[in-house]
Amino acid sequence: MAGMPDSVALLLFFLFWYVGNAFYNQYNTQALAAVGGKYGGLTMTVSTMQLGVCTLYALVLWLVKWNPIKICGLQTPEKMNLPKTTSADLMATVPVGFCSAAAHSAGVFCLGADPLFGQIVKAGEPVMSAFVNTVFYGKAPSRAKVVCLLFIVAGVAFASLKKGDDGAYKLKFDERALFFGMIGNTFAAFKGSENKKLMDKPGIKDRMGGVANQFALTEVLAFLISLPVMFATEGAKFGEFVELMKTNKDLQIGLAVSGMSFYLYNELATMTIKATGAVTSSVANTAKRVIVMVYMAAVTGKVLTEEQKIGAAVAIFFVLVYSVVDDLLKAVTGGGKKKAA
């Protein structure tokens, strides 16, 4: 492929993945603030319109039949034709689209409630993933992973503590961020498992025409699924939202940038994780959470407490360990057997 060597391109993909994620968090916060914040009654509308921006971008890509994402790695853009999916394929993709829509909206509610504590809660995604996969898919985590889960929960719990004037610790956190963060983590777990089931269907990968098409189609479905939910829950305030869109530059810019950055950073994340091993992708995800938390602390002016710093460090570290512990144990066990022989 013409352009930068793969190693340099991959490094740039990582860089823009982080930048895109940081931008999404910043401009998502800006858009929500422009509509009155977490109690403004338009959070679902902002979430849905972000997916609307993603859908418009996906339609443009299919119209021009080129995907420019590899330009981020100084490489040649690739063709992106319409997927040749059947009606049965579309129906099979609906569960993934639904889970994607639910995970995204819950994430917007979570981060809108508390951008920093929300990141800590989102770090606990493996806990809900283990629960969902055990109960609904019959895939229980290993004992080593269960131990890691205990530390992840402990880290999030410690981050929720605050020392009172009397020196005693009490639980103090944004209930809204915790509630929606857990919902988002749950649907993200379902999305991962449903996506795997979808890709195991005979011939669907060829009909989809690549990861870019699969992601674009999922975002379009997520938008279409979110629309009726938006009108059912916040339809009475849609006129107010339209008026704000006409006059409020913070909302206009916040919505456009958060929608586009959400699409692009997720696409870049998919590309980088696919091109790297478990250890590299886990380290990258861990580093991303730390960078985004530091960035959002600077943007919002809200400083993490000592408890949040320690709790976040513990939770995020054990998310990394959780991701690679089985592979590491296999390598150690396999190496030991080989040496003994």
KEMIMI-765453 format. One record per residue (C-alpha): residue in one letter; x, y, z. Coordinates in steps of 0.25 Angstrom, whole numbers, plus 5000, padded with zeros to 4 digits. Each point is the difference from the previous one (the first is absolute). Layout:
SITE  aa     X     Y     Z
SITE   a     X     Y     Z
...
! end
This chain:
SITE  aa     X     Y     Z
SITE   m  5000  5000  5000
SITE   a  5005  5014  4996
SITE   g  5003  5009  5012
SITE   m  5007  4999  5013
SITE   p  5006  4987  5005
SITE   d  4990  4992  5008
SITE   s  5007  5002  5013
SITE   v  5000  5015  4999
SITE   a  4985  5000  4995
SITE   l  4996  4992  5012
SITE   l  5007  5009  5009
SITE   l  4992  5012  4994
SITE   f  4987  4992  5001
SITE   f  5003  4998  5015
SITE   l  5002  5015  5001
SITE   f  4988  5005  4993
SITE   w  4991  4989  5007
SITE   y  5005  5007  5013
SITE   v  4998  5014  4995
SITE   g  4986  4996  4994
SITE   n  4996  4994  5013
SITE   a  5004  5012  5008
SITE   f  4993  5009  4990
SITE   y  4987  4992  5001
SITE   n  5000  5001  5016
SITE   q  5003  5015  4999
SITE   y  4989  5004  4990
SITE   n  4990  4990  5005
SITE   t  5001  5008  5013
SITE   q  4999  5013  4992
SITE   a  4988  4996  4993
SITE   l  4993  4995  5013
SITE   a  5003  5013  5007
SITE   a  4994  5007  4988
SITE   v  4986  4993  5002
SITE   g  5000  5002  5015
SITE   g  5009  4989  5005
SITE   k  4996  4987  5007
SITE   y  4986  5006  5004
SITE   g  4997  5007  4988
SITE   g  4991  4989  4994
SITE   l  5007  4999  4987
SITE   t  5011  4990  5002
SITE   m  4994  4989  4992
SITE   t  4998  5010  4989
SITE   v  5015  5004  5000
SITE   s  5004  4985  5000
SITE   t  4990  4997  4988
SITE   m  5005  5012  4992
SITE   q  5014  4995  5002
SITE   l  4996  4987  4994
SITE   g  4993  5009  4989
SITE   v  5014  5006  4997
SITE   c  5006  4986  4999
SITE   t  4989  4996  4990
SITE   l  5002  5012  4991
SITE   y  5015  4997  5000
SITE   a  4998  4986  4997
SITE   l  4990  5003  4988
SITE   v  5010  5010  4995
SITE   l  5011  4989  5000
SITE   w  4991  4991  4992
SITE   l  4996  5011  4990
SITE   v  5015  5003  4997
SITE   k  5004  4985  5001
SITE   w  5013  5004  5008
SITE   n  5003  4999  5014
SITE   p  5011  5011  5004
SITE   i  5003  4994  5014
SITE   k  5014  4995  4996
SITE   i  5004  5014  4997
SITE   c  5002  5001  5015
SITE   g  5012  4990  4998
SITE   l  5005  5008  4988
SITE   q  4995  4988  4991
SITE   t  4991  4999  4988
SITE   p  4985  5000  5002
SITE   e  4993  4987  4997
SITE   k  4987  4998  4992
SITE   m  4987  4998  5008
SITE   n  4989  4995  4991
SITE   l  4986  4998  5006
SITE   p  4999  4987  5007
SITE   k  4992  4989  4992
SITE   t  4992  4995  5012
SITE   t  4987  4993  4999
SITE   s  4988  5003  5008
SITE   a  5003  4988  5009
SITE   d  5014  5006  5002
SITE   l  4994  5013  5005
SITE   m  4990  4993  5009
SITE   a  5012  4993  5006
SITE   t  5008  5013  5002
SITE   v  4988  5007  5008
SITE   p  5004  4994  5013
SITE   v  5014  5005  4999
SITE   g  4994  5014  4995
SITE   f  4991  5000  5012
SITE   c  5011  4997  5010
SITE   s  5009  5010  4994
SITE   a  4989  5011  5001
SITE   a  4997  4996  5014
SITE   a  5015  5000  5004
SITE   h  5002  5013  4993
SITE   s  4988  5008  5007
SITE   a  5003  4994  5013
SITE   g  5014  5005  4999
SITE   v  4996  5014  4996
SITE   f  4991  5000  5013
SITE   c  5011  4995  5008
SITE   l  5011  5009  4995
SITE   g  4990  5012  5000
SITE   a  4997  4997  5015
SITE   d  5015  5000  5004
SITE   p  5011  5000  4989
SITE   l  5011  4995  5010
SITE   f  4993  4990  5009
SITE   g  4993  4995  4987
SITE   q  5013  4996  4994
SITE   i  5003  4992  5013
SITE   v  4987  4993  4999
SITE   k  5002  4997  4985
SITE   a  5013  4994  5004
SITE   g  4992  4989  5008
SITE   e  4994  4995  4986
SITE   p  5007  4986  5002
SITE   v  4992  4998  5012
SITE   m  4987  5001  4993
SITE   s  5006  4992  4988
SITE   a  5003  4989  5009
SITE   f  4986  4999  5006
SITE   v  4993  5001  4986
SITE   n  5009  4990  4994
SITE   t  4998  4990  5011
SITE   v  4985  5002  5002
SITE   f  4996  5001  4985
SITE   y  5011  4994  4992
SITE   g  5005  4989  5009
SITE   k  5014  5005  5000
SITE   a  5005  5002  5014
SITE   p  5014  5007  5002
SITE   s  5012  4993  5006
SITE   r  5003  5000  5015
SITE   a  5011  5010  4997
SITE   k  4991  5009  4993
SITE   v  4990  4999  5011
SITE   v  5011  5005  5010
SITE   c  5003  5012  4991
SITE   l  4985  5003  5000
SITE   l  5000  5001  5015
SITE   f  5011  5010  4999
SITE   i  4993  5008  4989
SITE   v  4987  5001  5009
SITE   a  5009  5004  5012
SITE   g  5007  5011  4992
SITE   v  4986  5006  4995
SITE   a  4995  4999  5015
SITE   f  5012  5007  5005
SITE   a  4999  5011  4990
SITE   s  4986  5002  5005
SITE   l  5005  5003  5014
SITE   k  5001  5014  5006
SITE   k  5006  5004  5013
SITE   g  4991  5008  5009
SITE   d  5003  5012  5009
SITE   d  5001  4989  5012
SITE   g  5010  4992  4992
SITE   a  4991  4989  4997
SITE   y  4998  4994  4986
SITE   k  4986  5000  4994
SITE   l  4995  4996  4986
SITE   k  4999  5012  4992
SITE   f  4998  4999  4985
SITE   d  4990  5005  4989
SITE   e  4989  4989  5000
SITE   r  4996  5004  4986
SITE   a  5014  4998  4995
SITE   l  5001  4986  5007
SITE   f  4986  4996  4995
SITE   f  5002  5003  4986
SITE   g  5014  4996  4999
SITE   m  4996  4986  5005
SITE   i  4989  4999  4989
SITE   g  5010  5005  4990
SITE   n  5010  4989  5004
SITE   t  4989  4990  5000
SITE   f  4996  5003  4986
SITE   a  5014  5001  4995
SITE   a  5002  4986  5005
SITE   f  4988  4995  4992
SITE   k  5004  5008  4988
SITE   g  5014  4992  5000
SITE   s  4993  4987  5001
SITE   e  4989  5003  4990
SITE   n  5011  5005  4990
SITE   k  5008  4987  5002
SITE   k  4987  4992  4997
SITE   l  4997  5009  4988
SITE   m  5014  4998  4994
SITE   d  4999  4985  5001
SITE   k  4989  4999  4991
SITE   p  5004  4994  4986
SITE   g  5003  5010  4989
SITE   i  4996  5012  5008
SITE   k  5015  5006  5001
SITE   d  5000  4999  4984
SITE   r  4987  5007  4999
SITE   m  5003  5011  5010
SITE   g  5013  5003  4992
SITE   g  5009  5003  5012
SITE   v  5001  5006  5014
SITE   a  4997  5014  4995
SITE   n  4987  4996  4994
SITE   q  4996  4992  5012
SITE   f  5003  5011  5009
SITE   a  4992  5010  4991
SITE   l  4988  4991  4999
SITE   t  5000  4998  5015
SITE   e  5000  5016  5003
SITE   v  4989  5002  4990
SITE   l  4991  4989  5007
SITE   a  5004  5006  5013
SITE   f  4995  5014  4995
SITE   l  4987  4994  4995
SITE   i  4997  4992  5013
SITE   s  5003  5013  5008
SITE   l  4991  5009  4993
SITE   p  4987  4994  5005
SITE   v  5005  5000  5014
SITE   m  5005  5014  4999
SITE   f  4986  5005  4996
SITE   a  4993  4991  5011
SITE   t  5008  5006  5011
SITE   e  5004  5014  4996
SITE   g  4991  5003  4988
SITE   a  4993  5011  5007
SITE   k  5013  5008  5001
SITE   f  5004  4997  4986
SITE   g  4995  5014  4995
SITE   e  5009  5006  5011
SITE   f  5012  4992  4995
SITE   v  4998  5005  4986
SITE   e  5000  5014  5004
SITE   l  5013  4998  5008
SITE   m  5006  4994  4988
SITE   k  4997  5012  4992
SITE   t  5006  5010  5010
SITE   n  5010  4993  5009
SITE   k  5014  4998  4994
SITE   d  5004  4992  5012
SITE   l  4989  4990  4997
SITE   q  5003  5000  4985
SITE   i  5015  4998  5001
SITE   g  4999  4991  5012
SITE   l  4990  4991  4993
SITE   a  5007  5000  4986
SITE   v  5014  4997  5006
SITE   s  4995  4990  5011
SITE   g  4993  4992  4989
SITE   m  5011  5000  4990
SITE   s  5011  4997  5010
SITE   f  4991  4989  5006
SITE   y  5000  4993  4986
SITE   l  5014  5002  4997
SITE   y  5006  4996  5013
SITE   n  4992  4987  5000
SITE   e  5004  4997  4986
SITE   l  5015  5003  5004
SITE   a  4999  4991  5012
SITE   t  4994  4989  4992
SITE   m  5012  5001  4990
SITE   t  5010  5000  5011
SITE   i  4995  4989  5008
SITE   k  4998  4991  4988
SITE   a  5015  5003  4996
SITE   t  5006  4997  5014
SITE   g  5000  4989  5010
SITE   a  4993  4999  5013
SITE   v  5011  5006  5009
SITE   t  5002  5012  4991
SITE   s  4985  5003  4998
SITE   s  4998  4999  5015
SITE   v  5012  5009  5004
SITE   a  4994  5010  4989
SITE   n  4986  5000  5006
SITE   t  5006  5002  5014
SITE   a  5008  5011  4996
SITE   k  4989  5006  4993
SITE   r  4991  5001  5012
SITE   v  5011  5006  5008
SITE   i  5003  5011  4990
SITE   v  4985  5003  4998
SITE   m  4998  5001  5015
SITE   v  5012  5010  5001
SITE   y  4995  5008  4988
SITE   m  4986  5001  5005
SITE   a  5005  5004  5013
SITE   a  5007  5012  4993
SITE   v  4988  5003  4991
SITE   t  4990  5000  5011
SITE   g  5008  5006  5011
SITE   k  4996  4989  5010
SITE   v  5011  4994  5007
SITE   l  5000  4985  5003
SITE   t  5000  4997  5015
SITE   e  5011  4991  5006
SITE   e  4990  4989  5002
SITE   q  4996  5001  4985
SITE   k  5014  5000  4996
SITE   i  5004  4988  5008
SITE   g  4986  4993  4997
SITE   a  5002  5003  4985
SITE   a  5014  4995  4999
SITE   v  4996  4987  5007
SITE   a  4988  4998  4991
SITE   i  5007  5003  4987
SITE   f  5012  4992  5003
SITE   f  4992  4988  5003
SITE   v  4992  5002  4987
SITE   l  5014  4998  4993
SITE   v  5003  4988  5008
SITE   y  4986  4994  4998
SITE   s  5002  5002  4985
SITE   v  5013  4992  4999
SITE   v  5001  4991  5013
SITE   d  4995  4987  4993
SITE   d  5010  5002  4988
SITE   l  5011  5003  5010
SITE   l  4997  4988  5008
SITE   k  5000  4991  4988
SITE   a  5013  5005  4996
SITE   v  5006  4998  5013
SITE   t  4994  4986  5002
SITE   g  5004  4996  4985
SITE   g  5014  5005  5002
SITE   g  5002  4992  5013
SITE   k  4995  4987  4994
SITE   k  5009  5002  4988
SITE   k  5012  5003  5009
SITE   a  4997  4987  5008
SITE   a  4999  4991  4988
! end
